[in-house]
């Protein structure tokens, strides 16, 4: 049974941290302003915002300490990871979730934050939010429906998203708990303590900047580990900035994914607005959703 953290009330505190890659303070300032002034919450800025240690937002120890502090602070009702990148797999096993289990709070982000989503869902059955991060607020991004969907999710509003038809869609309906995130991270987690169960669930995947052969390899990693064969449905989000080798792989990213799941009879939705780009709706990990893929559109609703 999935546990849903309390939804936020006006005046509640959102903690901001960088548990992975480095991010400049000025890239986070607009996000902080909107949360405080427009959304009616307050913010607590972690020590890793603007801090740098080579590629990372601090040493492993500093990033653990900052995230741990936000987890244990009872006044912090949600934790927004300011950016992804890489780094959480180095520290995930050293984070203590004891207090978090007793007092769940929303953990928010995507990309490398997929590790937190998967780890928390598998080990503690607590819902988290795969959603836009700090950079999405910049250049008036806070006005778009995708960043606004994060606010709506935090307030507890039920959602219904839809997207246009795609030639590779497989029609049908599926109901199940929603799991997933960044494809590279999902493949990376197979066989670890953060690996997720997918049987009877709706899986969503997205990625950025990968070579096409890497996508093929990662899809077969999921397939060979049994992650794709008994799904309630599959949602294929944005696969942006894909790259090819000097000798072309010979398929588009959509063709690669289509062929990997061709033998299964569950509904498949392509080009769903969850991605590393602007189109990135907030999705509650572990919550029950209904996926309906029809002739003219696909819908996902709680």
Secondary structure as GFF3:
##gff-version 3
##sequence-region A 1 302
A	DSSP	beta_strand	13	17	.	.	.	ID=ss1
A	DSSP	three_ten_helix	25	27	.	.	.	ID=ss2
A	DSSP	alpha_helix	29	33	.	.	.	ID=ss3
A	DSSP	pi_helix	34	38	.	.	.	ID=ss4
A	DSSP	beta_strand	42	45	.	.	.	ID=ss5
A	DSSP	alpha_helix	60	72	.	.	.	ID=ss6
A	DSSP	beta_strand	76	81	.	.	.	ID=ss7
A	DSSP	alpha_helix	88	91	.	.	.	ID=ss8
A	DSSP	three_ten_helix	92	94	.	.	.	ID=ss9
A	DSSP	alpha_helix	98	102	.	.	.	ID=ss10
A	DSSP	beta_strand	106	109	.	.	.	ID=ss11
A	DSSP	three_ten_helix	111	113	.	.	.	ID=ss12
A	DSSP	alpha_helix	114	124	.	.	.	ID=ss13
A	DSSP	beta_strand	128	130	.	.	.	ID=ss14
A	DSSP	three_ten_helix	134	137	.	.	.	ID=ss15
A	DSSP	three_ten_helix	141	143	.	.	.	ID=ss16
A	DSSP	alpha_helix	145	154	.	.	.	ID=ss17
A	DSSP	beta_strand	160	164	.	.	.	ID=ss18
A	DSSP	beta_strand	172	182	.	.	.	ID=ss19
A	DSSP	alpha_helix	183	188	.	.	.	ID=ss20
A	DSSP	beta_strand	202	208	.	.	.	ID=ss21
A	DSSP	alpha_helix	212	224	.	.	.	ID=ss22
A	DSSP	beta_strand	233	240	.	.	.	ID=ss23
A	DSSP	alpha_helix	253	260	.	.	.	ID=ss24
A	DSSP	beta_strand	267	269	.	.	.	ID=ss25
A	DSSP	beta_strand	283	285	.	.	.	ID=ss26
A	DSSP	beta_strand	288	293	.	.	.	ID=ss27
A	DSSP	beta_strand	297	301	.	.	.	ID=ss28
###
